[in-house]
């Protein structure tokens, strides 16, 4: 049975991911709200995702030192 993309192995991780996403959105000036954000442009959504990846890479590089 295949899992959908919204199922997390660790359900408690959802709150942490949502907080991380909100912080990344704030960093790039995108106004996210709780719940549905389907009114975002592709550029806005992409900038949030890009900021999240950038911060994850920075954290990984910092942990390697």
Secondary structure, 3 states (H helix, E strand, C coil): CCCCCCCCCCCCHHHHHHHHHHHHHHHHCCCCCCCCCCCCCHHHHHHHHHHHHHHHHHHHHHHHC
